[in-house]
Amino acid sequence: MSPSLPSLANEKDPRLALRRALGGNVTVGNLIDTAAAAYPTTDALVFFDHTKTVAESERLTYRQYKEKVDQLAKSLMAMGIQKGDNVAIWMPNVIEWAIVQMATNKIGAANVSVNTMLKTYETEHILTQSDSKAIFMIADASLETDYMGILYGLAPELQTSEFGRLKSSRLPFLKSVITLSPSDRSKQFAGAITFDKFMEVGKHITDEELMQRQNSVTENDVAQILYTSGTTGLPKGVALLHKGVIENSYVCGLSLGCNHGDVQFNPLPLFHIGCSHLGTYCSPTLGLTLVSVDRWEGERGLQIIQQERATAIIATPTHFTTMMQHPDFEKYDVTSLRTGIMGATAVPVQLFKDVIRRMHLPELTITFGQTETCGIITQTGRDAPVELRAETVGVAQPGVEVVIMDTGTHRILPPGEVGEICARSSNNMKGYYKDPKATAQTIDSDGWLHLGDLGTLDNDGNLRFRGRLKDMIIVGGENVYAAEVEQFLLSHPKVTAAFVIGVPDAKYGEVPMAYLQTSGDITLEEIRAFCKGKIASFKIPRHIASNVELPMTPTAKIQKFKLREMAISQFGLSK
């Protein structure tokens, strides 16, 4: 498999070592096969169910992992999934999520990650826009969501369909539904098949047939489609290549100082790039053990770190805060920890320093990037001075170019000047799925991907984040795009105009607030009730103000930064 860390010391670009290990074709199928051969008895996945004790984890070694992946890949082939098809995954952090991810990629299909907090409005758009032919989904009502109820509402034809023969007017591409019910694995749903039964569908597919399909997959094929919203308000599918998701994850693992034997605790959701890349795609590149949990709770996180002797952790400030604020924090042994990432949202400097000290993380880093860049473009050095790690988002990763451009002329700016952060590398997305216009607006003719964020670079290449061009709010690590929420709020019969901003929040960093123009009196409770069950809970406004005078530019554009100042004053919020 991949070389040990010392042998990479003379590699100008460590991705070359990975490429050699995978036979020159950086694909997920080659990766999982190579990892299973190199680390057959090492635990690949350790997953925890919130309904069970920490002693009842579900585990797979790399050999077992490959066997499950191959079995599912054969069933997908038997079902008729072709190279280039898309398969949706709508499940929380369960071990089957990772198996589906790898199996779809092995046969040249892309997995479409669906956020488990989404409701009817968002789910319908993703399933239709992505052309998903099959969906693997959680069947138990979880996270206050009746997932099967939503799907039956979107495709009532499912209840009278044979498995694999769905013909839905609202979801015209979807043909097959595979359900997972952890509380009762034999539970049947009309028109669907259970995950365990589906695993047997491909028994007649031979190893040779699977390998033939696997060998047809190239590193420039799409591996994953992750949905992120843009200024239009509708989620866009970010199409990421095999070589991008693997190489980016591999370099991040190396930057953390990880190697075979390390145990990575990653409680981020698998539908998020922070776990599906830095967790599932990263771990086999270095023979790591990935540990995850289906539902977050601070003390349970401490229990898992102690029991599994985790050496690395990738989490948001909220995860770290809930652990350190737990009254029994000092009772748990976290001294196995060494390295990790605090990211996915703004990182307070003092919190970063506190985590290093209290959670035994001397090599803690901060990263920066976005879904369109396969995640990380910059990362702080784990041995850099703490002040530098706390106040910057690091330097460009190997193989990634990062520049600051003037927002008007697109001229590359010298160190110290504020402009738009742009990146160029083989990690950049192929494009937005079926949206060439939006792709062209994001990736210019020279291959620079415009992140829509403001920053500066110093003479040493350290990037400092200065604000957002894109109108995005980050709620506890989840991206909320104002335009999407505004568009939904306009469907309320009383709302004639909506302007959504992010305002400070002690727990989540920031939360949405809506300034509304309405045709009648309206309350926060009325707005929240209207949103509940239709859009994800983290997108629902926590504050509203209606029919107030809005600050505007001379060209009649709303000045959202002034709205934020007004909200902070009105509600007594801390910056």
Sequence and secondary structure as in RCSB ss.txt:
>XXXX:A:sequence
MSPSLPSLANEKDPRLALRRALGGNVTVGNLIDTAAAAYPTTDALVFFDHTKTVAESERLTYRQYKEKVDQLAKS
LMAMGIQKGDNVAIWMPNVIEWAIVQMATNKIGAANVSVNTMLKTYETEHILTQSDSKAIFMIADASLETDYMGI
LYGLAPELQTSEFGRLKSSRLPFLKSVITLSPSDRSKQFAGAITFDKFMEVGKHITDEELMQRQNSVTENDVAQI
LYTSGTTGLPKGVALLHKGVIENSYVCGLSLGCNHGDVQFNPLPLFHIGCSHLGTYCSPTLGLTLVSVDRWEGER
GLQIIQQERATAIIATPTHFTTMMQHPDFEKYDVTSLRTGIMGATAVPVQLFKDVIRRMHLPELTITFGQTETCG
IITQTGRDAPVELRAETVGVAQPGVEVVIMDTGTHRILPPGEVGEICARSSNNMKGYYKDPKATAQTIDSDGWLH
LGDLGTLDNDGNLRFRGRLKDMIIVGGENVYAAEVEQFLLSHPKVTAAFVIGVPDAKYGEVPMAYLQTSGDITLE
EIRAFCKGKIASFKIPRHIASNVELPMTPTAKIQKFKLREMAISQFGLSK
>XXXX:A:secstr
    GGGGTT SSTHHHHHHHTTT   HHHHHHHHHHHSTTSEEEEEE TTS GGG EEEEHHHHHHHHHHHHHH
HHHHT  TT EEEEE  S HHHHHHHHHHHHTT EEEE  TT  HHHHHHHHHHTT SEEEEE S BTTB HHHH
HHHH GGGGG  TT    SSSTT  EEEEE TT TT   TT EEHHHHTTTTTTS HHHHHHHHHT  TTSEEEE
EEEE TTSSEEEEEEEHHHHHHHHHHHHHHTT  TT EEE  S TTSHHHIIIIIITHHHHT EEEEESS  HHH
HHHHHHHHT  EEEE HHHHHHHHTSTTGGGS  TT  EEEE SS   HHHHHHHHHHTT TEEE EEEEGGGTE
EEEE  TTS HHHHHH   EE TT EEEEE TTT  B  TT  EEEEEESTTS SEETT HHHHHHHB TTS EE
EEEEEEE TT  EEEEEESS EEEETTEEEEHHHHHHHHTTSTTEEEEEEEEEEETTTEEEEEEEEEESS   HH
HHHHHHTTTS GGGS SEEEES    B TTS B HHHHHHHHHHHHT   
